[in-house]
Amino acid sequence: MTRTDLTAPMLSLPPVSRLVFAVAHKVMTWELRRQARRGIAKLDTHLLRDIGLDPMTAAQEAQKPFWRD
């Protein structure tokens, strides 16, 4: 599902509902990012190579806070 798919129905919502939806969407994005970074931190060198990451890049990504892209 793309971002446009999520925001199109949102345009017909009242302003407060749009705000709540936007906040929920942001929190969900942060949680998915946090989970992905924790997962990357647990992978060994062999698995990192399989997904095209070197250990240094993976460590840098895993150390980023969840709110940073």
PDB file of N, CA, C and O in Angstrom, chain B, residues numbered from 101:
ATOM      1  N   MET B 101       0.846  -1.171   0.000  1.00  0.00           N
ATOM      2  CA  MET B 101       0.000   0.000   0.000  1.00  0.00           C
ATOM      3  C   MET B 101       0.896   1.240   0.000  1.00  0.00           C
ATOM      4  O   MET B 101       1.819   1.354   0.806  1.00  0.00           O
ATOM      5  N   THR B 102       0.617   2.137  -0.887  1.00  0.00           N
ATOM      6  CA  THR B 102       1.434   3.340  -0.981  1.00  0.00           C
ATOM      7  C   THR B 102       0.890   4.436  -0.085  1.00  0.00           C
ATOM      8  O   THR B 102      -0.221   4.344   0.438  1.00  0.00           O
ATOM      9  N   ARG B 103       1.684   5.459   0.078  1.00  0.00           N
ATOM     10  CA  ARG B 103       1.263   6.593   0.896  1.00  0.00           C
ATOM     11  C   ARG B 103       0.003   7.231   0.326  1.00  0.00           C
ATOM     12  O   ARG B 103      -0.860   7.665   1.089  1.00  0.00           O
ATOM     13  N   THR B 104      -0.122   7.298  -0.991  1.00  0.00           N
ATOM     14  CA  THR B 104      -1.306   7.889  -1.617  1.00  0.00           C
ATOM     15  C   THR B 104      -2.544   7.056  -1.301  1.00  0.00           C
ATOM     16  O   THR B 104      -3.627   7.604  -1.098  1.00  0.00           O
ATOM     17  N   ASP B 105      -2.387   5.738  -1.259  1.00  0.00           N
ATOM     18  CA  ASP B 105      -3.514   4.866  -0.927  1.00  0.00           C
ATOM     19  C   ASP B 105      -4.042   5.165   0.468  1.00  0.00           C
ATOM     20  O   ASP B 105      -5.246   5.081   0.710  1.00  0.00           O
ATOM     21  N   LEU B 106      -3.154   5.511   1.379  1.00  0.00           N
ATOM     22  CA  LEU B 106      -3.567   5.796   2.751  1.00  0.00           C
ATOM     23  C   LEU B 106      -4.163   7.184   2.908  1.00  0.00           C
ATOM     24  O   LEU B 106      -5.085   7.370   3.702  1.00  0.00           O
ATOM     25  N   THR B 107      -3.662   8.150   2.175  1.00  0.00           N
ATOM     26  CA  THR B 107      -4.093   9.527   2.387  1.00  0.00           C
ATOM     27  C   THR B 107      -5.342   9.897   1.601  1.00  0.00           C
ATOM     28  O   THR B 107      -6.044  10.827   2.000  1.00  0.00           O
ATOM     29  N   ALA B 108      -5.649   9.222   0.516  1.00  0.00           N
ATOM     30  CA  ALA B 108      -6.819   9.574  -0.289  1.00  0.00           C
ATOM     31  C   ALA B 108      -8.119   9.501   0.510  1.00  0.00           C
ATOM     32  O   ALA B 108      -8.878  10.470   0.488  1.00  0.00           O
ATOM     33  N   PRO B 109      -8.422   8.395   1.222  1.00  0.00           N
ATOM     34  CA  PRO B 109      -9.663   8.362   1.997  1.00  0.00           C
ATOM     35  C   PRO B 109      -9.631   9.341   3.177  1.00  0.00           C
ATOM     36  O   PRO B 109     -10.675   9.754   3.681  1.00  0.00           O
ATOM     37  N   MET B 110      -8.443   9.698   3.600  1.00  0.00           N
ATOM     38  CA  MET B 110      -8.301  10.583   4.748  1.00  0.00           C
ATOM     39  C   MET B 110      -8.812  11.989   4.450  1.00  0.00           C
ATOM     40  O   MET B 110      -9.212  12.700   5.372  1.00  0.00           O
ATOM     41  N   LEU B 111      -8.807  12.403   3.201  1.00  0.00           N
ATOM     42  CA  LEU B 111      -9.220  13.757   2.843  1.00  0.00           C
ATOM     43  C   LEU B 111     -10.684  14.026   3.166  1.00  0.00           C
ATOM     44  O   LEU B 111     -11.076  15.175   3.367  1.00  0.00           O
ATOM     45  N   SER B 112     -11.486  12.976   3.214  1.00  0.00           N
ATOM     46  CA  SER B 112     -12.908  13.174   3.506  1.00  0.00           C
ATOM     47  C   SER B 112     -13.209  13.154   5.006  1.00  0.00           C
ATOM     48  O   SER B 112     -14.357  13.344   5.407  1.00  0.00           O
ATOM     49  N   LEU B 113     -12.199  12.927   5.831  1.00  0.00           N
ATOM     50  CA  LEU B 113     -12.403  12.884   7.279  1.00  0.00           C
ATOM     51  C   LEU B 113     -12.411  14.286   7.875  1.00  0.00           C
ATOM     52  O   LEU B 113     -11.858  15.218   7.291  1.00  0.00           O
ATOM     53  N   PRO B 114     -13.044  14.433   9.044  1.00  0.00           N
ATOM     54  CA  PRO B 114     -12.977  15.723   9.743  1.00  0.00           C
ATOM     55  C   PRO B 114     -11.532  16.013  10.164  1.00  0.00           C
ATOM     56  O   PRO B 114     -10.730  15.089  10.293  1.00  0.00           O
ATOM     57  N   PRO B 115     -11.197  17.289  10.378  1.00  0.00           N
ATOM     58  CA  PRO B 115      -9.816  17.668  10.701  1.00  0.00           C
ATOM     59  C   PRO B 115      -9.221  16.933  11.903  1.00  0.00           C
ATOM     60  O   PRO B 115      -8.062  16.520  11.855  1.00  0.00           O
ATOM     61  N   VAL B 116      -9.978  16.766  12.962  1.00  0.00           N
ATOM     62  CA  VAL B 116      -9.445  16.081  14.152  1.00  0.00           C
ATOM     63  C   VAL B 116      -9.131  14.625  13.828  1.00  0.00           C
ATOM     64  O   VAL B 116      -8.113  14.096  14.273  1.00  0.00           O
ATOM     65  N   SER B 117      -9.993  13.982  13.063  1.00  0.00           N
ATOM     66  CA  SER B 117      -9.749  12.591  12.674  1.00  0.00           C
ATOM     67  C   SER B 117      -8.510  12.481  11.796  1.00  0.00           C
ATOM     68  O   SER B 117      -7.738  11.531  11.929  1.00  0.00           O
ATOM     69  N   ARG B 118      -8.314  13.447  10.898  1.00  0.00           N
ATOM     70  CA  ARG B 118      -7.119  13.445  10.058  1.00  0.00           C
ATOM     71  C   ARG B 118      -5.864  13.568  10.911  1.00  0.00           C
ATOM     72  O   ARG B 118      -4.854  12.917  10.644  1.00  0.00           O
ATOM     73  N   LEU B 119      -5.938  14.404  11.933  1.00  0.00           N
ATOM     74  CA  LEU B 119      -4.786  14.577  12.825  1.00  0.00           C
ATOM     75  C   LEU B 119      -4.481  13.281  13.577  1.00  0.00           C
ATOM     76  O   LEU B 119      -3.326  12.865  13.668  1.00  0.00           O
ATOM     77  N   VAL B 120      -5.516  12.654  14.111  1.00  0.00           N
ATOM     78  CA  VAL B 120      -5.332  11.393  14.844  1.00  0.00           C
ATOM     79  C   VAL B 120      -4.758  10.327  13.912  1.00  0.00           C
ATOM     80  O   VAL B 120      -3.852   9.586  14.294  1.00  0.00           O
ATOM     81  N   PHE B 121      -5.279  10.253  12.709  1.00  0.00           N
ATOM     82  CA  PHE B 121      -4.782   9.286  11.739  1.00  0.00           C
ATOM     83  C   PHE B 121      -3.312   9.550  11.414  1.00  0.00           C
ATOM     84  O   PHE B 121      -2.513   8.616  11.351  1.00  0.00           O
ATOM     85  N   ALA B 122      -2.958  10.806  11.209  1.00  0.00           N
ATOM     86  CA  ALA B 122      -1.575  11.155  10.883  1.00  0.00           C
ATOM     87  C   ALA B 122      -0.624  10.786  12.019  1.00  0.00           C
ATOM     88  O   ALA B 122       0.474  10.285  11.778  1.00  0.00           O
ATOM     89  N   VAL B 123      -1.044  11.033  13.240  1.00  0.00           N
ATOM     90  CA  VAL B 123      -0.213  10.679  14.401  1.00  0.00           C
ATOM     91  C   VAL B 123      -0.059   9.161  14.489  1.00  0.00           C
ATOM     92  O   VAL B 123       1.042   8.662  14.725  1.00  0.00           O
ATOM     93  N   ALA B 124      -1.146   8.434  14.303  1.00  0.00           N
ATOM     94  CA  ALA B 124      -1.087   6.971  14.351  1.00  0.00           C
ATOM     95  C   ALA B 124      -0.180   6.428  13.250  1.00  0.00           C
ATOM     96  O   ALA B 124       0.585   5.490  13.474  1.00  0.00           O
ATOM     97  N   HIS B 125      -0.265   7.009  12.085  1.00  0.00           N
ATOM     98  CA  HIS B 125       0.580   6.581  10.966  1.00  0.00           C
ATOM     99  C   HIS B 125       2.057   6.830  11.278  1.00  0.00           C
ATOM    100  O   HIS B 125       2.904   5.987  10.982  1.00  0.00           O
ATOM    101  N   LYS B 126       2.363   7.969  11.868  1.00  0.00           N
ATOM    102  CA  LYS B 126       3.753   8.300  12.221  1.00  0.00           C
ATOM    103  C   LYS B 126       4.278   7.319  13.269  1.00  0.00           C
ATOM    104  O   LYS B 126       5.406   6.839  13.156  1.00  0.00           O
ATOM    105  N   VAL B 127       3.474   7.018  14.282  1.00  0.00           N
ATOM    106  CA  VAL B 127       3.889   6.078  15.329  1.00  0.00           C
ATOM    107  C   VAL B 127       4.118   4.686  14.729  1.00  0.00           C
ATOM    108  O   VAL B 127       5.068   3.998  15.103  1.00  0.00           O
ATOM    109  N   MET B 128       3.256   4.276  13.805  1.00  0.00           N
ATOM    110  CA  MET B 128       3.426   2.978  13.155  1.00  0.00           C
ATOM    111  C   MET B 128       4.728   2.953  12.348  1.00  0.00           C
ATOM    112  O   MET B 128       5.451   1.957  12.367  1.00  0.00           O
ATOM    113  N   THR B 129       5.024   4.039  11.647  1.00  0.00           N
ATOM    114  CA  THR B 129       6.269   4.131  10.883  1.00  0.00           C
ATOM    115  C   THR B 129       7.474   4.012  11.806  1.00  0.00           C
ATOM    116  O   THR B 129       8.430   3.296  11.507  1.00  0.00           O
ATOM    117  N   TRP B 130       7.420   4.723  12.934  1.00  0.00           N
ATOM    118  CA  TRP B 130       8.524   4.647  13.897  1.00  0.00           C
ATOM    119  C   TRP B 130       8.706   3.234  14.433  1.00  0.00           C
ATOM    120  O   TRP B 130       9.838   2.768  14.569  1.00  0.00           O
ATOM    121  N   GLU B 131       7.611   2.544  14.739  1.00  0.00           N
ATOM    122  CA  GLU B 131       7.696   1.190  15.284  1.00  0.00           C
ATOM    123  C   GLU B 131       8.286   0.227  14.255  1.00  0.00           C
ATOM    124  O   GLU B 131       9.126  -0.604  14.601  1.00  0.00           O
ATOM    125  N   LEU B 132       7.864   0.326  13.015  1.00  0.00           N
ATOM    126  CA  LEU B 132       8.413  -0.540  11.968  1.00  0.00           C
ATOM    127  C   LEU B 132       9.901  -0.278  11.771  1.00  0.00           C
ATOM    128  O   LEU B 132      10.681  -1.211  11.582  1.00  0.00           O
ATOM    129  N   ARG B 133      10.288   0.980  11.814  1.00  0.00           N
ATOM    130  CA  ARG B 133      11.697   1.343  11.675  1.00  0.00           C
ATOM    131  C   ARG B 133      12.510   0.783  12.848  1.00  0.00           C
ATOM    132  O   ARG B 133      13.611   0.270  12.649  1.00  0.00           O
ATOM    133  N   ARG B 134      11.969   0.881  14.072  1.00  0.00           N
ATOM    134  CA  ARG B 134      12.649   0.363  15.260  1.00  0.00           C
ATOM    135  C   ARG B 134      12.841  -1.148  15.155  1.00  0.00           C
ATOM    136  O   ARG B 134      13.917  -1.666  15.454  1.00  0.00           O
ATOM    137  N   GLN B 135      11.795  -1.849  14.728  1.00  0.00           N
ATOM    138  CA  GLN B 135      11.880  -3.304  14.583  1.00  0.00           C
ATOM    139  C   GLN B 135      12.913  -3.702  13.533  1.00  0.00           C
ATOM    140  O   GLN B 135      13.687  -4.637  13.736  1.00  0.00           O
ATOM    141  N   ALA B 136      12.918  -2.985  12.411  1.00  0.00           N
ATOM    142  CA  ALA B 136      13.879  -3.301  11.345  1.00  0.00           C
ATOM    143  C   ALA B 136      15.303  -3.094  11.828  1.00  0.00           C
ATOM    144  O   ALA B 136      16.179  -3.910  11.543  1.00  0.00           O
ATOM    145  N   ARG B 137      15.541  -2.021  12.549  1.00  0.00           N
ATOM    146  CA  ARG B 137      16.902  -1.740  13.028  1.00  0.00           C
ATOM    147  C   ARG B 137      17.345  -2.739  14.082  1.00  0.00           C
ATOM    148  O   ARG B 137      18.515  -3.120  14.125  1.00  0.00           O
ATOM    149  N   ARG B 138      16.421  -3.164  14.930  1.00  0.00           N
ATOM    150  CA  ARG B 138      16.779  -4.204  15.907  1.00  0.00           C
ATOM    151  C   ARG B 138      17.100  -5.510  15.196  1.00  0.00           C
ATOM    152  O   ARG B 138      18.009  -6.236  15.598  1.00  0.00           O
ATOM    153  N   GLY B 139      16.352  -5.806  14.138  1.00  0.00           N
ATOM    154  CA  GLY B 139      16.605  -7.017  13.358  1.00  0.00           C
ATOM    155  C   GLY B 139      17.951  -6.981  12.672  1.00  0.00           C
ATOM    156  O   GLY B 139      18.682  -7.971  12.677  1.00  0.00           O
ATOM    157  N   ILE B 140      18.283  -5.845  12.081  1.00  0.00           N
ATOM    158  CA  ILE B 140      19.585  -5.695  11.414  1.00  0.00           C
ATOM    159  C   ILE B 140      20.717  -5.883  12.411  1.00  0.00           C
ATOM    160  O   ILE B 140      21.738  -6.488  12.084  1.00  0.00           O
ATOM    161  N   ALA B 141      20.544  -5.374  13.618  1.00  0.00           N
ATOM    162  CA  ALA B 141      21.594  -5.488  14.643  1.00  0.00           C
ATOM    163  C   ALA B 141      21.858  -6.943  15.027  1.00  0.00           C
ATOM    164  O   ALA B 141      22.953  -7.266  15.487  1.00  0.00           O
ATOM    165  N   LYS B 142      20.885  -7.814  14.848  1.00  0.00           N
ATOM    166  CA  LYS B 142      21.027  -9.218  15.251  1.00  0.00           C
ATOM    167  C   LYS B 142      21.615 -10.112  14.158  1.00  0.00           C
ATOM    168  O   LYS B 142      21.969 -11.261  14.422  1.00  0.00           O
ATOM    169  N   LEU B 143      21.721  -9.592  12.934  1.00  0.00           N
ATOM    170  CA  LEU B 143      22.199 -10.427  11.830  1.00  0.00           C
ATOM    171  C   LEU B 143      23.717 -10.594  11.870  1.00  0.00           C
ATOM    172  O   LEU B 143      24.451  -9.673  12.227  1.00  0.00           O
ATOM    173  N   ASP B 144      24.169 -11.793  11.494  1.00  0.00           N
ATOM    174  CA  ASP B 144      25.612 -12.007  11.419  1.00  0.00           C
ATOM    175  C   ASP B 144      26.133 -11.550  10.053  1.00  0.00           C
ATOM    176  O   ASP B 144      25.350 -11.191   9.174  1.00  0.00           O
ATOM    177  N   THR B 145      27.440 -11.565   9.886  1.00  0.00           N
ATOM    178  CA  THR B 145      28.080 -11.052   8.670  1.00  0.00           C
ATOM    179  C   THR B 145      27.579 -11.753   7.415  1.00  0.00           C
ATOM    180  O   THR B 145      27.362 -11.115   6.385  1.00  0.00           O
ATOM    181  N   HIS B 146      27.398 -13.048   7.503  1.00  0.00           N
ATOM    182  CA  HIS B 146      26.925 -13.824   6.344  1.00  0.00           C
ATOM    183  C   HIS B 146      25.549 -13.349   5.894  1.00  0.00           C
ATOM    184  O   HIS B 146      25.326 -13.132   4.704  1.00  0.00           O
ATOM    185  N   LEU B 147      24.642 -13.188   6.825  1.00  0.00           N
ATOM    186  CA  LEU B 147      23.292 -12.741   6.481  1.00  0.00           C
ATOM    187  C   LEU B 147      23.278 -11.289   6.003  1.00  0.00           C
ATOM    188  O   LEU B 147      22.499 -10.926   5.122  1.00  0.00           O
ATOM    189  N   LEU B 148      24.132 -10.472   6.584  1.00  0.00           N
ATOM    190  CA  LEU B 148      24.230  -9.086   6.116  1.00  0.00           C
ATOM    191  C   LEU B 148      24.684  -9.045   4.656  1.00  0.00           C
ATOM    192  O   LEU B 148      24.163  -8.264   3.859  1.00  0.00           O
ATOM    193  N   ARG B 149      25.650  -9.885   4.314  1.00  0.00           N
ATOM    194  CA  ARG B 149      26.109  -9.949   2.916  1.00  0.00           C
ATOM    195  C   ARG B 149      24.971 -10.383   1.996  1.00  0.00           C
ATOM    196  O   ARG B 149      24.854  -9.890   0.874  1.00  0.00           O
ATOM    197  N   ASP B 150      24.134 -11.303   2.470  1.00  0.00           N
ATOM    198  CA  ASP B 150      23.000 -11.774   1.670  1.00  0.00           C
ATOM    199  C   ASP B 150      22.034 -10.645   1.324  1.00  0.00           C
ATOM    200  O   ASP B 150      21.430 -10.658   0.251  1.00  0.00           O
ATOM    201  N   ILE B 151      21.882  -9.681   2.206  1.00  0.00           N
ATOM    202  CA  ILE B 151      20.971  -8.568   1.926  1.00  0.00           C
ATOM    203  C   ILE B 151      21.703  -7.334   1.403  1.00  0.00           C
ATOM    204  O   ILE B 151      21.104  -6.272   1.230  1.00  0.00           O
ATOM    205  N   GLY B 152      23.012  -7.485   1.151  1.00  0.00           N
ATOM    206  CA  GLY B 152      23.775  -6.416   0.520  1.00  0.00           C
ATOM    207  C   GLY B 152      24.284  -5.327   1.447  1.00  0.00           C
ATOM    208  O   GLY B 152      24.514  -4.199   1.009  1.00  0.00           O
ATOM    209  N   LEU B 153      24.465  -5.649   2.724  1.00  0.00           N
ATOM    210  CA  LEU B 153      25.001  -4.672   3.671  1.00  0.00           C
ATOM    211  C   LEU B 153      26.331  -5.153   4.221  1.00  0.00           C
ATOM    212  O   LEU B 153      26.524  -6.344   4.466  1.00  0.00           O
ATOM    213  N   ASP B 154      27.241  -4.216   4.411  1.00  0.00           N
ATOM    214  CA  ASP B 154      28.477  -4.572   5.102  1.00  0.00           C
ATOM    215  C   ASP B 154      28.252  -4.321   6.602  1.00  0.00           C
ATOM    216  O   ASP B 154      27.361  -3.553   6.962  1.00  0.00           O
ATOM    217  N   PRO B 155      29.028  -4.942   7.463  1.00  0.00           N
ATOM    218  CA  PRO B 155      28.819  -4.810   8.911  1.00  0.00           C
ATOM    219  C   PRO B 155      28.869  -3.369   9.421  1.00  0.00           C
ATOM    220  O   PRO B 155      28.129  -3.016  10.339  1.00  0.00           O
ATOM    221  N   MET B 156      29.729  -2.537   8.840  1.00  0.00           N
ATOM    222  CA  MET B 156      29.847  -1.148   9.285  1.00  0.00           C
ATOM    223  C   MET B 156      28.564  -0.365   8.978  1.00  0.00           C
ATOM    224  O   MET B 156      28.063   0.372   9.827  1.00  0.00           O
ATOM    225  N   THR B 157      28.043  -0.532   7.770  1.00  0.00           N
ATOM    226  CA  THR B 157      26.804   0.146   7.387  1.00  0.00           C
ATOM    227  C   THR B 157      25.637  -0.349   8.238  1.00  0.00           C
ATOM    228  O   THR B 157      24.796   0.440   8.668  1.00  0.00           O
ATOM    229  N   ALA B 158      25.592  -1.650   8.478  1.00  0.00           N
ATOM    230  CA  ALA B 158      24.522  -2.222   9.299  1.00  0.00           C
ATOM    231  C   ALA B 158      24.578  -1.680  10.720  1.00  0.00           C
ATOM    232  O   ALA B 158      23.543  -1.371  11.311  1.00  0.00           O
ATOM    233  N   ALA B 159      25.785  -1.564  11.271  1.00  0.00           N
ATOM    234  CA  ALA B 159      25.935  -1.035  12.631  1.00  0.00           C
ATOM    235  C   ALA B 159      25.495   0.424  12.696  1.00  0.00           C
ATOM    236  O   ALA B 159      24.853   0.843  13.659  1.00  0.00           O
ATOM    237  N   GLN B 160      25.842   1.197  11.666  1.00  0.00           N
ATOM    238  CA  GLN B 160      25.420   2.601  11.634  1.00  0.00           C
ATOM    239  C   GLN B 160      23.903   2.715  11.565  1.00  0.00           C
ATOM    240  O   GLN B 160      23.308   3.547  12.250  1.00  0.00           O
ATOM    241  N   GLU B 161      23.284   1.886  10.746  1.00  0.00           N
ATOM    242  CA  GLU B 161      21.822   1.911  10.621  1.00  0.00           C
ATOM    243  C   GLU B 161      21.162   1.470  11.918  1.00  0.00           C
ATOM    244  O   GLU B 161      20.180   2.075  12.349  1.00  0.00           O
ATOM    245  N   ALA B 162      21.682   0.435  12.538  1.00  0.00           N
ATOM    246  CA  ALA B 162      21.092  -0.095  13.772  1.00  0.00           C
ATOM    247  C   ALA B 162      21.192   0.889  14.929  1.00  0.00           C
ATOM    248  O   ALA B 162      20.370   0.852  15.845  1.00  0.00           O
ATOM    249  N   GLN B 163      22.192   1.771  14.899  1.00  0.00           N
ATOM    250  CA  GLN B 163      22.386   2.725  15.988  1.00  0.00           C
ATOM    251  C   GLN B 163      21.542   3.996  15.831  1.00  0.00           C
ATOM    252  O   GLN B 163      21.450   4.794  16.764  1.00  0.00           O
ATOM    253  N   LYS B 164      20.933   4.186  14.674  1.00  0.00           N
ATOM    254  CA  LYS B 164      20.105   5.381  14.474  1.00  0.00           C
ATOM    255  C   LYS B 164      18.868   5.312  15.373  1.00  0.00           C
ATOM    256  O   LYS B 164      18.317   4.232  15.585  1.00  0.00           O
ATOM    257  N   PRO B 165      18.434   6.448  15.899  1.00  0.00           N
ATOM    258  CA  PRO B 165      17.179   6.447  16.645  1.00  0.00           C
ATOM    259  C   PRO B 165      15.992   6.213  15.696  1.00  0.00           C
ATOM    260  O   PRO B 165      16.081   6.507  14.504  1.00  0.00           O
ATOM    261  N   PHE B 166      14.908   5.696  16.221  1.00  0.00           N
ATOM    262  CA  PHE B 166      13.759   5.326  15.395  1.00  0.00           C
ATOM    263  C   PHE B 166      13.151   6.494  14.637  1.00  0.00           C
ATOM    264  O   PHE B 166      12.505   6.280  13.611  1.00  0.00           O
ATOM    265  N   TRP B 167      13.335   7.711  15.102  1.00  0.00           N
ATOM    266  CA  TRP B 167      12.701   8.853  14.456  1.00  0.00           C
ATOM    267  C   TRP B 167      13.497   9.389  13.270  1.00  0.00           C
ATOM    268  O   TRP B 167      13.010  10.259  12.548  1.00  0.00           O
ATOM    269  N   ARG B 168      14.714   8.885  13.056  1.00  0.00           N
ATOM    270  CA  ARG B 168      15.539   9.353  11.926  1.00  0.00           C
ATOM    271  C   ARG B 168      15.410   8.411  10.743  1.00  0.00           C
ATOM    272  O   ARG B 168      15.384   7.192  10.911  1.00  0.00           O
ATOM    273  N   ASP B 169      15.328   8.981   9.538  1.00  0.00           N
ATOM    274  CA  ASP B 169      15.290   8.171   8.311  1.00  0.00           C
ATOM    275  C   ASP B 169      16.628   7.565   8.042  1.00  0.00           C
ATOM    276  O   ASP B 169      16.794   6.850   7.054  1.00  0.00           O
TER     277      ASP B 169
END
